[in-house]
Amino acid sequence: MNPNVKLARPEILTLQSYVYAAWDHRYERMHANENPWRAAGDNSLLGLNVYPESPATALHARLAELYGVALYQVLAGRGSDEGIDLLIRSFCRAGKDSIVICPPTFGFYRVAAEVQGAGVIEVPLLRSSSGFALNTDKLLQACKSNESVKLVFLCSPGNPPGNALNAAAMLNVCRELNGRALVVVDEAYIEFTGRPSFTNLLADHPNLVVLRTLSKAYALAGARCGTTIADAEIISVLARVIPPYAIPTSTVESVLEATAPEQRARIAEQIQTLISERGRLAEALRQCALIRHVFPSDANFLLVECSDADAVFNAARSVGLVVRDQRKQPQCGNCLRITIGTPEQNKRLLQGIRDAEKKSQVSA
Ligand SMILES: Cc1ncc(COP(=O)(O)O)c(C=O)c1O
């Protein structure tokens, strides 16, 4: 047995799961109170009038194949947001347990913890001009001195930092916390790094959980499909908590189509274009007077420290683009986050910033 399963809330471990109307393709359905006719405009293969297959076997098989793991190691959710939420709801008792986050980081970890009534312990990343790094000693100290810690969220590449964390440091955290806490490595942007996924290490680290998403590299943010990947026993805990029929038919069908083997070359090419645009945009932004520093990025965005963040924000708007203000994130004063767009969008953004620079020189 995986000793980390006992970290889950006791009432979840003994929960009687909801019994849903299972699929049996030999029969026509008169067991789920569905409508026998399709709705207008329903072009789905399965029919939106019937509940989707639950669990979504074909979808899970595709995700397992895509991520190179076994079927029993994956659980699909509505975005990796749902994976985050399920982990916190399954492992953190309200008012008693906590998660650890390393700011600046993805905001939903905190929100999901607060909704659940779980505590949030912060161990800030260490900032330098070459990016943000884990403070491993402080992180381990925070976890080991506090029995309430059930989940540690490591975002790599980080959002908003952009750089990937040191793999050896993350593994060390995982090893040290085995049996005490789950270590959740959020790899939302891993496809842009060229680095191997932590899924390769699952067999040796029973407390490791990896989050992947189709929202970024696979261009399916609107389909809402993320995957939690972990040891089978941890996945079966989360599967008790996810609502029945969680993944809509339209999501299943779009994912199966968009990630089919014949689409992979196109997806890889698009990722390569975004990576080369990232390099080109970073270099050009470094030449801009309004930009003080461009952080190294392994993701599909750049974190930039501006000499005047409002001026850069408004320059983007003046050419019809919106970038993300990160000034409220710790250690990100004067910082904006810029998603890598099409070559045309990136060029337009640079033009907007250069025009703003010229205007400010004229008025100075
Ligand atoms: C680090 C990180 N994790 C998770 C998510 C959520 O992604 P999804 O669309 O899969 O819910 C995001 C979204 O921006 C993210 O940046």
The ligand as a Gaussian input file, in Angstrom:
#p B3LYP/6-31G(d) Opt

LIG

0 1
 C        0.651000      27.002000     -13.434000
 C       -0.737000      26.762000     -13.856000
 N       -1.369000      25.691000     -13.385000
 C       -2.641000      25.421000     -13.732000
 C       -3.322000      26.271000     -14.565000
 C       -4.749000      25.946000     -14.874000
 O       -4.825000      25.401000     -16.136000
 P       -6.136000      24.688000     -16.673000
 O       -6.568000      25.483000     -17.841000
 O       -5.673000      23.314000     -17.053000
 O       -7.141000      24.651000     -15.568000
 C       -2.710000      27.415000     -15.079000
 C       -3.447000      28.339000     -15.941000
 O       -3.019000      29.366000     -16.365000
 C       -1.375000      27.663000     -14.696000
 O       -0.728000      28.740000     -15.110000

